[in-house]
């Protein structure tokens, strides 16, 4: 069953909005003008066709022959930016590529760089100062949450090792490893002595 036209329309509108917001992406889009790239998304078992002109058209059904055909998981797309990765991905069966390798790279670069600038979008509605304050506030909250999670993780590790004695502390593990090495050395010396005695006997 083909992609619902609503889904392709959302993808198309989102991509074109992101490209038009960034002059560098507009220049890169012009380099792809006239090209047709077909992408089979393995995790969804769906195929999308990207037709490049003054904008990006996304089609669910396309009968013609694309200039480049890719079959991959979405997570692999950023790796196509480097040509050396393409050969590796093909050998690992993570990528099927038919057509122009450089075209695949340009497409991957354009898609992975199409990231929304939230601060820019917010500034259109709220103004520059409010948008900057909101974005910085969200970043600060994110940093605080991450640091608190790290702090709690360290505290939990200390409780496990020092209070509850469920897991050994790092120094105890190192000491145990040293003891194991000592036992191995003593066993090796004993084995050597036994072998020497057996040879004499």
C-alpha positions as CSV (number, residue, x, y, z in Angstrom):
1,X,0.0,0.0,0.0
2,X,1.5,3.4,-1.0
3,X,2.2,6.2,1.4
4,X,-0.8,8.2,2.2
5,X,-0.7,11.5,0.1
6,X,-1.1,13.4,3.4
7,X,2.1,12.0,4.7
8,X,4.1,12.9,1.5
9,X,2.5,16.4,1.6
10,X,3.7,16.9,5.2
11,X,7.2,15.7,4.3
12,X,7.3,17.9,1.2
13,X,6.1,21.0,3.0
14,X,8.4,20.5,6.0
15,X,11.5,20.0,3.7
16,X,10.7,23.0,1.5
17,X,10.1,25.2,4.6
18,X,13.4,24.2,6.1
19,X,15.4,24.6,2.9
20,X,13.9,28.1,2.2
21,X,14.9,29.2,5.7
22,X,18.6,28.5,5.0
23,X,20.4,30.2,2.1
24,X,23.1,27.5,2.1
25,X,20.4,24.8,1.7
26,X,18.8,26.7,-1.2
27,X,22.2,26.7,-3.0
28,X,22.6,23.0,-2.4
29,X,19.1,22.4,-3.7
30,X,20.0,24.2,-6.9
31,X,22.8,21.7,-7.4
32,X,20.3,18.8,-7.4
33,X,17.9,20.5,-9.8
34,X,16.5,18.1,-12.4
35,X,17.5,15.0,-10.4
36,X,15.2,12.3,-9.2
37,X,16.1,10.2,-6.2
38,X,14.1,7.2,-5.0
39,X,14.5,6.0,-1.4
40,X,13.2,2.8,0.0
41,X,12.8,3.0,3.7
42,X,13.5,-0.6,5.0
43,X,11.9,-0.1,8.4
44,X,8.7,1.0,6.9
45,X,8.9,-1.0,3.7
46,X,7.9,2.2,1.8
47,X,9.4,4.0,-1.2
48,X,9.5,7.8,-1.6
49,X,10.6,9.6,-4.7
50,X,12.2,13.0,-4.4
51,X,12.0,15.2,-7.5
52,X,14.3,18.3,-7.4
53,X,13.4,21.5,-9.2
54,X,13.0,25.0,-7.7
55,X,11.7,23.0,-4.7
56,X,11.5,19.4,-3.5
57,X,8.5,17.3,-4.6
58,X,7.9,14.1,-2.7
59,X,5.9,11.4,-4.5
60,X,4.6,8.1,-3.2
61,X,4.1,6.7,-6.7
62,X,6.6,7.2,-9.5
63,X,6.8,5.1,-12.7
64,X,9.9,6.5,-14.3
65,X,13.6,5.6,-13.8
66,X,15.3,7.6,-11.0
67,X,18.8,8.9,-11.3
68,X,19.7,7.3,-8.0
69,X,18.0,4.5,-6.0
70,X,18.7,4.0,-2.3
71,X,17.4,1.3,0.0
72,X,18.3,1.8,3.6
73,X,17.2,2.4,7.2
74,X,16.8,6.1,8.1
75,X,19.6,5.8,10.7
76,X,22.1,5.0,7.9
77,X,21.4,8.3,6.0
78,X,23.9,10.6,7.8
79,X,26.7,8.0,7.1
80,X,26.3,8.5,3.3
81,X,27.9,12.0,3.7
82,X,31.3,10.2,3.5
83,X,32.0,8.3,0.3
84,X,34.3,5.8,2.2
85,X,31.2,4.8,4.3
86,X,29.1,4.0,1.2
87,X,31.3,1.0,0.3
88,X,31.4,-0.2,3.9
89,X,27.6,0.0,4.2
90,X,27.0,-1.8,0.9
91,X,29.3,-4.7,2.1
92,X,27.5,-4.8,5.4
93,X,24.1,-5.1,3.5
94,X,22.9,-1.9,5.2
95,X,22.6,-0.1,1.9
96,X,21.5,-0.9,-1.7
97,X,22.7,1.9,-4.1
98,X,21.9,2.1,-7.8
99,X,23.1,5.1,-9.8
100,X,25.3,8.1,-9.0
101,X,27.2,7.8,-5.7
102,X,27.9,11.6,-5.6
103,X,24.2,12.3,-6.1
104,X,23.5,10.0,-3.1
105,X,26.0,12.0,-1.0
106,X,24.5,15.4,-2.0
107,X,21.1,14.1,-1.1
108,X,22.3,12.7,2.3
109,X,24.0,16.0,3.1
110,X,20.8,18.0,2.2
111,X,18.5,15.8,4.2
112,X,20.7,15.6,7.4
113,X,21.3,19.4,7.4
114,X,17.5,20.1,7.1
115,X,17.2,20.8,10.8
116,X,14.8,23.4,12.2
117,X,16.2,26.5,13.8
118,X,13.7,26.8,16.6
119,X,15.0,30.1,17.8
120,X,14.5,31.6,14.3
121,X,11.0,30.3,14.0
122,X,10.0,31.4,17.5
123,X,11.4,34.9,16.8
124,X,8.9,35.4,14.0
125,X,6.1,35.0,16.5
126,X,7.5,36.3,19.8
127,X,10.4,38.6,18.8
128,X,14.2,37.9,19.1
129,X,14.6,38.5,22.8
130,X,11.8,36.3,23.9
131,X,12.7,33.5,21.5
132,X,16.4,33.6,22.6
133,X,15.3,33.6,26.3
134,X,12.9,30.6,25.7
135,X,15.4,28.5,23.8
136,X,18.2,29.2,26.3
137,X,15.8,28.4,29.2
138,X,14.9,25.0,27.6
139,X,18.7,24.3,27.1
140,X,19.4,25.2,30.7
141,X,16.5,23.0,31.9
142,X,17.8,20.1,29.7
143,X,21.3,20.5,31.1
144,X,20.0,20.6,34.7
145,X,18.0,17.5,34.2
146,X,21.0,15.7,32.7
147,X,23.3,16.7,35.5
148,X,20.7,15.7,38.1
149,X,20.3,12.3,36.4
150,X,24.1,11.8,36.4
151,X,24.2,12.9,40.1
152,X,21.5,10.4,41.1
153,X,23.2,7.6,39.1
154,X,26.5,8.2,40.9
155,X,24.7,8.3,44.3
156,X,22.9,5.0,43.5
157,X,26.2,3.4,42.5
158,X,27.7,4.5,45.9
159,X,24.7,3.1,47.8
160,X,25.0,-0.2,46.0
161,X,28.7,-0.5,46.7
162,X,29.2,1.1,50.1
163,X,26.0,0.9,52.0
164,X,24.1,-2.2,50.7
165,X,27.4,-4.0,49.7
166,X,25.5,-5.6,46.8
167,X,28.1,-4.7,44.2
168,X,31.9,-4.4,44.9
169,X,33.6,-1.0,44.8
170,X,36.1,-0.3,42.0
171,X,39.0,-0.6,44.4
172,X,37.7,-4.0,45.6
173,X,37.5,-5.2,42.0
174,X,41.0,-4.1,41.3
175,X,42.3,-5.8,44.5
176,X,40.5,-9.0,43.6
177,X,42.0,-8.9,40.1
178,X,45.5,-8.5,41.7
179,X,44.8,-11.5,44.0
180,X,43.7,-13.6,41.0
181,X,47.0,-12.7,39.2
182,X,49.0,-13.6,42.3
183,X,47.2,-17.0,42.5
184,X,47.8,-17.6,38.8
185,X,51.6,-16.8,39.2
186,X,51.8,-19.1,42.3
187,X,50.0,-21.9,40.4
188,X,52.4,-21.5,37.4
189,X,55.5,-21.7,39.7
190,X,54.0,-24.8,41.5
191,X,53.3,-26.4,38.1
192,X,56.9,-25.7,37.0
193,X,58.3,-27.3,40.2
194,X,56.0,-30.4,39.8
195,X,57.2,-30.8,36.2
196,X,60.8,-30.5,37.3
197,X,60.3,-33.2,40.1
198,X,58.5,-35.5,37.6
199,X,61.4,-35.2,35.2
200,X,63.9,-36.1,37.9
201,X,61.8,-39.1,39.0
